[in-house]
Amino acid sequence: MHVILVYDINTEDVEGRKRLVKTLKTCRKYLIHIQKSVFEGDLTEGKIALLKKELNRVLDIDRDFVVIYTLAEGVKINRDIITNTPDPTDNFL
């Protein structure tokens, strides 16, 4: 299924900055880094569960914010880039 993940990590202290780096690395293991705190990609339900499990070990659930949008297989999403910047998901030859 197609996944879009966005996060906002509270970085007011040193621990928050460490969580930010760990969250970034965890998301990069599973998804394509689109922009700052936005990730996108196709994952199985099992991989989504693993991603959530890893993130729950890192996040402060009272201070940080993470949203995972999932689109079921067969649901078509229209993605329209309206700038001249390269598409970070276009890595196929």
JOCOR-V208222 format. One record per backbone hydrogen bond with DSSP energy under -0.5 kcal/mol. CO is the residue of the C=O (numbers start at 1). NH is the residue of the N-H. E is the energy in kcal/mol with one decimal. If there is no record, write none. Layout:
CO;NH;E
CO;NH;E
//
This chain:
1;43;-2.7
2;71;-2.6
3;41;-1.9
4;69;-3.6
5;39;-2.7
6;67;-2.8
8;65;-2.1
9;11;-0.7
13;17;-1.8
14;18;-2.0
15;19;-2.3
16;20;-2.1
17;21;-1.8
18;22;-2.3
19;23;-2.8
20;24;-2.5
21;25;-2.4
22;26;-2.3
23;27;-2.6
24;28;-2.3
25;29;-1.1
26;29;-0.5
26;30;-0.7
27;30;-1.0
27;31;-2.9
32;34;-0.7
32;40;-2.0
35;38;-2.2
37;7;-1.5
38;34;-2.4
38;35;-1.3
39;5;-2.4
40;32;-3.1
41;3;-3.6
41;43;-0.5
44;48;-2.1
45;49;-2.1
46;50;-2.1
47;51;-2.6
48;52;-2.6
49;53;-2.3
50;54;-2.6
51;55;-2.6
52;56;-2.4
53;57;-0.9
54;57;-0.6
54;58;-0.7
55;58;-1.0
55;59;-2.9
59;61;-0.8
60;63;-1.6
60;64;-2.9
65;8;-2.8
67;6;-2.4
67;69;-0.5
69;4;-2.5
71;2;-1.6
72;75;-1.9
74;76;-0.6
77;79;-0.7
78;80;-0.6
79;81;-0.5
80;82;-0.6
86;88;-0.6
87;90;-1.6
89;91;-1.6
//
